[in-house]
Amino acid sequence: MKNTKKQNLPQKICVVCHRPFTWRKKWEAVWDDVKYCSDRCRTNRQAERASTD
C-alpha cells in the first residue's frame, strides 16, 4: 500500500453499524480478517446479534 492516495484505499462495510471504513496501516497484515470499524462496534457485536434473532 505504499504511495497510495487516501481516496484509493480499500474499503469495507462494518458488520455492526453498516458504515464504510477504510484500510489502516495497523490492519495491513490482517486486512482480510477485519470486520469491525472500531473497538466500539467490536464490543457491541453481541448486542447486534441479539437484536437480529
Secondary structure, DSSP 4 states (H G I P E B T S, - for coil): -TT--GGGS-EEE-TTT--EEE--GGGTTTGGG---SSHHHHHTHHHHHHHH-
